Amino acid sequence: MSALARPLAALAAAERDDPIAELERLEDCRRLLTLGARPCIAAHAAKVPIGRAVRLYRSLFGRRAPRGMLPCSSEWYFQTRRRRIEASCFAAIHLRLRPLDARLSRARLLIASWSAYARGRDGPLISVDRAWFLLRLMDAGEILVVRCGSCAARQAVLRGEPLPVIRCALCGEGE
């Protein structure tokens, strides 16, 4: 083990053993589950074991967790104009909230971003699971957020897609 890896491993072990940090992660997991996240997404975002997230889901809702495929396609966000606008809206909210409090865990930032996105909407188009996947794509550089040349709104675009030089989906150009 390298000299740099030892302190990092000790810090990770100390964080795992800290009961307050563990309770905070479980609370983050609970909040994500109540917002509609699947247990595996909530477990990954809150950094808790998946078995605990599944048991927490069962205790919260009294039933087994839903099964099926998780979001896995970056193209989903761009298949319709409305999806592109909603993805752009969520991404812009997330990017606006991210620098405000650097102490927020990734799970709490996801909760805050999605809650702000969903507020005032009658059934938001992007679920917590899809929001989590969108953030992962943004972190990986697969989805970029650029400013529209016409209205200066932030717009999500796929990497390699021609950038909206003149007008974005909000301005009315497109599908």
C-alpha distance (Angstrom), angle and dihedral (degrees) to the residues before:
residue distance angle dihedral
M1 . . .
S2 3.79 . .
A3 3.79 123.8 .
L4 3.82 90.1 -107.9
A5 3.80 94.9 47.4
R6 3.83 94.8 54.7
P7 3.82 96.8 64.4
L8 3.81 90.9 42.4
A9 3.81 91.3 51.8
A10 3.82 90.6 47.8
L11 3.81 90.6 49.5
A12 3.82 91.4 49.5
A13 3.81 91.3 48.9
A14 3.81 91.6 48.6
E15 3.80 90.8 50.1
R16 3.81 90.6 49.6
D17 3.80 91.1 51.6
D18 3.82 95.1 46.3
P19 3.84 106.2 104.2
I20 3.82 93.2 -158.6
A21 3.81 92.0 53.9
E22 3.82 89.6 46.6
L23 3.82 91.2 52.2
E24 3.81 90.7 48.6
R25 3.81 90.8 51.5
L26 3.82 90.8 48.8
E27 3.81 90.1 49.6
D28 3.81 89.7 50.6
C29 3.81 88.8 50.1
R30 3.81 91.0 49.1
R31 3.80 91.9 49.7
L32 3.80 91.9 49.3
L33 3.80 91.0 49.3
T34 3.80 92.0 50.3
L35 3.82 89.2 50.5
G36 3.81 88.4 57.1
A37 3.80 104.3 -94.6
R38 3.76 118.2 147.6
P39 3.81 115.5 -114.2
C40 3.80 94.8 -108.9
I41 3.83 91.7 52.3
A42 3.82 92.0 44.9
A43 3.81 90.6 47.9
H44 3.78 93.0 50.0
A45 3.81 94.7 44.7
A46 3.81 94.5 45.3
K47 3.81 94.5 38.7
V48 3.79 96.4 -124.3
P49 3.81 126.8 133.6
I50 3.80 112.4 -87.1
G51 3.80 91.3 -125.7
R52 3.81 90.3 60.2
A53 3.80 91.1 48.1
V54 3.82 90.9 51.1
R55 3.82 91.8 49.0
L56 3.80 90.4 46.7
Y57 3.82 90.1 50.9
R58 3.80 90.6 50.8
S59 3.81 92.1 48.9
L60 3.82 92.4 47.6
F61 3.79 99.0 45.6
G62 3.81 104.0 21.0
R63 3.79 93.7 -128.9
R64 3.77 141.2 77.8
A65 3.77 119.4 -80.6
P66 3.81 117.3 -96.9
R67 3.77 116.5 -95.9
G68 3.75 131.3 -144.8
M69 3.74 141.0 83.4
L70 3.76 120.5 -35.4
P71 3.80 121.9 -133.9
C72 3.77 107.2 -72.8
S73 3.80 108.8 154.6
S74 3.77 125.6 86.3
E75 3.82 89.3 -163.9
W76 3.84 91.3 67.6
Y77 3.80 90.5 76.7
F78 3.80 91.5 56.2
Q79 3.82 103.5 40.0
T80 3.82 93.3 98.6
R81 3.76 134.7 22.1
R82 3.81 91.8 -116.1
R83 3.81 92.5 53.5
R84 3.80 90.4 49.9
I85 3.81 90.7 50.7
E86 3.83 92.9 46.8
A87 3.82 92.2 47.4
S88 3.80 89.6 48.4
C89 3.80 90.8 48.8
F90 3.80 93.4 50.7
A91 3.81 92.5 44.6
A92 3.81 91.5 50.0
I93 3.82 91.7 50.1
H94 3.79 91.2 48.4
L95 3.80 93.2 48.7
R96 3.80 89.7 48.3
L97 3.82 93.2 51.4
R98 3.80 97.9 41.1
P99 3.82 98.7 77.4
L100 3.82 94.7 41.1
D101 3.77 95.4 78.7
A102 3.78 118.1 13.4
R103 3.81 90.1 -176.1
L104 3.81 93.4 70.0
S105 3.78 115.2 107.9
R106 3.79 116.7 -124.3
A107 3.81 89.1 -106.3
R108 3.81 92.7 53.1
L109 3.79 91.3 46.2
L110 3.82 89.1 51.8
I111 3.82 90.2 48.8
A112 3.81 92.2 48.6
S113 3.81 93.8 45.0
W114 3.79 95.2 46.8
S115 3.82 92.9 44.1
A116 3.81 90.5 52.0
Y117 3.82 89.9 46.6
A118 3.82 93.8 48.4
R119 3.82 95.1 44.6
G120 3.78 109.8 107.7
R121 3.79 94.7 10.6
D122 3.76 123.4 114.4
G123 3.79 99.7 -134.3
P124 3.81 106.2 -19.0
L125 3.79 114.5 -124.5
I126 3.81 94.4 -137.2
S127 3.80 113.3 65.0
V128 3.79 123.0 -150.4
D129 3.81 88.6 -102.5
R130 3.79 91.9 53.7
A131 3.81 91.0 44.2
W132 3.82 89.8 53.6
F133 3.81 90.5 49.4
L134 3.82 91.4 47.4
L135 3.82 89.7 54.2
R136 3.80 90.3 49.7
L137 3.81 89.8 51.9
M138 3.81 90.4 48.6
D139 3.82 91.1 49.9
A140 3.81 89.9 49.9
G141 3.81 92.1 49.8
E142 3.82 93.6 -117.2
I143 3.81 91.0 118.0
L144 3.78 120.4 39.3
V145 3.78 128.8 -166.2
V146 3.80 113.7 -139.2
R147 3.77 134.6 171.6
C148 3.80 120.1 -107.7
G149 3.78 113.1 -115.5
S150 3.80 91.0 -138.4
C151 3.82 108.0 40.9
A152 3.84 101.0 11.9
A153 3.82 91.1 -127.8
R154 3.78 116.5 148.9
Q155 3.77 111.9 -107.5
A156 3.79 130.3 -170.8
V157 3.80 114.3 -131.0
L158 3.78 133.8 174.7
R159 3.78 115.4 -107.5
G160 3.78 107.6 -99.9
E161 3.81 93.1 24.3
P162 3.80 115.1 123.0
L163 3.79 107.3 -94.9
P164 3.82 116.3 -115.2
V165 3.81 96.8 -104.9
I166 3.78 97.5 170.9
R167 3.81 111.1 18.6
C168 3.78 137.5 -0.9
A169 3.80 131.3 -145.9
L170 3.81 89.3 -88.1
C171 3.81 91.5 57.4
G172 3.78 90.5 55.1
E173 3.78 104.5 -104.7
G174 3.77 117.8 126.3
E175 3.78 138.0 39.7
